[in-house]
Amino acid sequence: MPYRPPLVAHEYFVADPPELPVRVPGEGGLSAITSAELVAADAAEVMLKAVTSAEETLVVQVGVAGEGVIRVRLSEDATARPRSEGAISLVSPRAYQGARAEVGTDGTIVIDAGSLRAEIALAPWHLRFTDPAGTTLVEQDRGHTDISGRLRTLPFGRSSAGGTPVAYHESFTAAPDEAFSGFGESFTRLDKRGQRPVMWNFDAFGAESQRAYKNVPLYLSSRGYGVLVDSGAPTEFDVCQSTHSVVQIVVPDDVMDYYVIAGPTPSEVLDRYDLLTCRPSLPPKWAFGTWISSGFCVDNQERVLARARTIRERGIPCDVLHLDTYWQADGHWSEMRWDPANFPDPDAMLAELAGMGFKVCLWMNPYISHLSPTFREASEAGYFLKNQAGQVYVADCWHGSFPACGIVDFTNPAAVEWFKGLLRPLLRQGVAVFKTDFAEGVPADAVACNGMSGADLHNVYTLLFNDAVAEVTREAHGHNLVWARSSYLGGQRHSAQWGGDTYTSYPAMGSTIRGGLAHGLSGVPFWSHDAGGFTGRPSDDLYVRWTQFGALSPLLRLHGTTTREPWEFPEVEEQAVAALKLRYRLMPYIYSAAVEAARTGAPMMRAMCVDFPDDPVAWQADLQYLLGRDLLVAPMTAPEGTRQVYLPRGRWVDYWTAEVLEGSRYVTVAKPLDQIPLFVRHGALIPVARQHDTVDVPAEITLVAFGGGDGTAEIHDADGVTIAVATRDGAELRVAVTGPKRVTGVEIAPVTGAPTRAVIL
């Protein structure tokens, strides 16, 4: 079913997804593959001529795309490719020397990709995926029919309307206890069973619904596999909603092109996913510090400098100042020019801020008001998307709040260079990074310079937008960091994304946590959110609780429609700043987790199922997470200061009290306002810094031992990897260290049964 607006039209979106044509009563057009015959085969792939129930002839290709990865394609033409292929930029499938395609004499074919196998039955057609031992991971649904023989689930095949093919589809069986997650930054429950995600980038309007800024057509199953659909089209996943035991996929594209990816763990699925797309881009180290924003309010040079001085005078750890919309003149947003009245000398301002140790981030977006002189320049040069009549598409990208805009056409190389030229002078002045806002507004009926329709461009537009900004930033500063609101498949190549315009409430903080966990399970480890919520002013307690959540997130920014400066919350400033200082104390641990995430693709903010995939509760406990491997974070999502926390198997140490708690159960946790529910894996060694005001990983490290048993810590930095290994010898903890860092102290948390002293070998 396509996206439907609310029954009461209280909202609209300039770029709603197009609806698929509907067949008239009695019209045929739903076809299923019934049988196939072999056309060609090599060591890694087979090509089959398939016959459908509508007597069509289609082409099926099944082959090895890497160790543990099998690719399946269904099309009318073997050369067909997804219409958005160029923007998504999947790498070529990797060769796997152990790949085998075995054609049996009994009408079966086996495709062997090492840790994943595909078994094909030709007549009647069926496709099953197994592990090396032959245990079924997932298989095609054989078709649910009613008493009249009518199909109630979509078959592996395609649909036509009016005699024209409009979509391909596939259906997989689902076990009754199977959980599914991923699909991008979805703000609904982490287990998507019973939901129907549509891969279409929306302005999410509060970040509390299935509308998502960042869609990724990838999902992971608790049964130990993943499925990736290679398409920029508004692909729809019916995750056991219409039929409890079936996942149905509709792809309105020229080809059904998907990959089944072996696990068995989520981390292994994401590792293989990265080999098909790219490894996440590691942000520069300063990006892991605190970002403090001007807020969505008029700003000026004097206020920015006063803000910076106040931050330093009050000892608030901070590395980045973000200037939102009003660094430009009102009505001239996206012209990329300083407001000359409010910022008369930006060069001097940027130099002074750099002297105080601040990086500067500027807000921007790809929409230019039709009232702007820059609009005329870009329009005459052909730099905007066009409408069906060949004129500039002037769209209401701001939902009526601001004048209609032209949308920069990033499929036009000349437009890309022109746009980069707007940014280059700012970077040369000393601006460090841009916040790339919006980019979800490409209308379905627009036309791009390269001939793409708006429907085909809509999702991948954000990739082209962020590519352009990242490229010019890399040219100037050697990093490709952007702070992006929207993204799509492969968007981990842009190293930072945030959760958009959330409401300011405890429930919205809960949906934000879920969005971050789902996005991490979609291959994006470097994610953040507007600490404090975006819309409106948070209450004092919510400000502190959300700041604590932000401080223990992969990246941290204080931002909203009103100020989020700590001193503007005087009754709770101390508690909020303490949360920031905790982050900086943990920076050796946090940055090490970031380096690991960039290397492996596993999220920094790890849903419980990442480390406990065989625990069914771990797929449901979606208001908590592991930050790195050893810290369990459960943000306080209720004003009462009490919540339920699921502790997985093992023993866990309360960070604040050193109480040891047994896992595999829920516990009730009550914490005062100055403490976030935080637990440490028993036996963990946590590297910390003595200073609370720098993101640098110092040459001299302190380790905190929680439990004092055997444990290992890896400390990553530009100078290499330092490994500390602790072993228990009676009352003594012996710590051996190898690598460039020096461990100068070991603190032993007052955990019951812990050793009384530590020796550094």
GIZI-V79588 format. One record per run of one state. SS is the DSSP state (helix for helix, strand for strand, loop for the rest). FROM is the first residue (numbers start at 1). TO is the last residue. If there is no record, write none. Layout:
ss:SS from:FROM to:TO
ss:SS from:FROM to:TO
This chain:
ss:loop from:1 to:29
ss:strand from:30 to:41
ss:loop from:42 to:44
ss:strand from:45 to:52
ss:loop from:53 to:56
ss:strand from:57 to:66
ss:loop from:67 to:68
ss:strand from:69 to:75
ss:loop from:76 to:84
ss:helix from:85 to:88
ss:loop from:89 to:99
ss:strand from:100 to:103
ss:loop from:104 to:107
ss:strand from:108 to:112
ss:loop from:113 to:116
ss:strand from:117 to:123
ss:loop from:124 to:124
ss:strand from:125 to:130
ss:loop from:131 to:135
ss:strand from:136 to:140
ss:loop from:141 to:144
ss:strand from:145 to:145
ss:loop from:146 to:150
ss:strand from:151 to:151
ss:loop from:152 to:156
ss:strand from:157 to:161
ss:loop from:162 to:163
ss:strand from:164 to:173
ss:loop from:174 to:179
ss:strand from:180 to:184
ss:loop from:185 to:194
ss:strand from:195 to:195
ss:loop from:196 to:197
ss:strand from:198 to:198
ss:loop from:199 to:200
ss:strand from:201 to:201
ss:loop from:202 to:205
ss:strand from:206 to:206
ss:loop from:207 to:211
ss:strand from:212 to:212
ss:loop from:213 to:213
ss:strand from:214 to:221
ss:loop from:222 to:224
ss:strand from:225 to:229
ss:loop from:230 to:235
ss:strand from:236 to:239
ss:loop from:240 to:245
ss:strand from:246 to:251
ss:loop from:252 to:255
ss:strand from:256 to:262
ss:loop from:263 to:265
ss:helix from:266 to:276
ss:loop from:277 to:284
ss:helix from:285 to:288
ss:loop from:289 to:289
ss:strand from:290 to:293
ss:loop from:294 to:300
ss:helix from:301 to:313
ss:loop from:314 to:319
ss:strand from:320 to:323
ss:loop from:324 to:324
ss:helix from:325 to:327
ss:loop from:328 to:345
ss:helix from:346 to:355
ss:loop from:356 to:358
ss:strand from:359 to:365
ss:loop from:366 to:366
ss:strand from:367 to:369
ss:loop from:370 to:372
ss:helix from:373 to:381
ss:loop from:382 to:383
ss:strand from:384 to:384
ss:loop from:385 to:385
ss:strand from:386 to:386
ss:loop from:387 to:391
ss:strand from:392 to:392
ss:loop from:393 to:394
ss:strand from:395 to:395
ss:loop from:396 to:404
ss:strand from:405 to:408
ss:loop from:409 to:412
ss:helix from:413 to:429
ss:loop from:430 to:432
ss:strand from:433 to:437
ss:loop from:438 to:446
ss:strand from:447 to:447
ss:loop from:448 to:452
ss:strand from:453 to:453
ss:helix from:454 to:457
ss:loop from:458 to:460
ss:helix from:461 to:477
ss:loop from:478 to:482
ss:strand from:483 to:484
ss:loop from:485 to:486
ss:strand from:487 to:487
ss:loop from:488 to:490
ss:helix from:491 to:493
ss:loop from:494 to:496
ss:strand from:497 to:498
ss:loop from:499 to:501
ss:strand from:502 to:503
ss:loop from:504 to:505
ss:helix from:506 to:520
ss:loop from:521 to:526
ss:strand from:527 to:528
ss:loop from:529 to:529
ss:strand from:530 to:531
ss:loop from:532 to:534
ss:strand from:535 to:535
ss:loop from:536 to:539
ss:helix from:540 to:551
ss:loop from:552 to:555
ss:strand from:556 to:558
ss:loop from:559 to:565
ss:helix from:566 to:568
ss:loop from:569 to:572
ss:helix from:573 to:585
ss:loop from:586 to:586
ss:helix from:587 to:600
ss:loop from:601 to:604
ss:strand from:605 to:606
ss:loop from:607 to:607
ss:helix from:608 to:611
ss:loop from:612 to:615
ss:helix from:616 to:619
ss:loop from:620 to:624
ss:strand from:625 to:627
ss:loop from:628 to:630
ss:strand from:631 to:634
ss:loop from:635 to:641
ss:strand from:642 to:647
ss:loop from:648 to:650
ss:strand from:651 to:654
ss:loop from:655 to:659
ss:strand from:660 to:662
ss:loop from:663 to:664
ss:strand from:665 to:670
ss:loop from:671 to:676
ss:strand from:677 to:681
ss:loop from:682 to:683
ss:strand from:684 to:688
ss:loop from:689 to:699
ss:strand from:700 to:706
ss:loop from:707 to:710
ss:strand from:711 to:717
ss:loop from:718 to:719
ss:strand from:720 to:729
ss:loop from:730 to:731
ss:strand from:732 to:738
ss:loop from:739 to:741
ss:strand from:742 to:748
ss:loop from:749 to:756
ss:strand from:757 to:760
ss:loop from:761 to:761
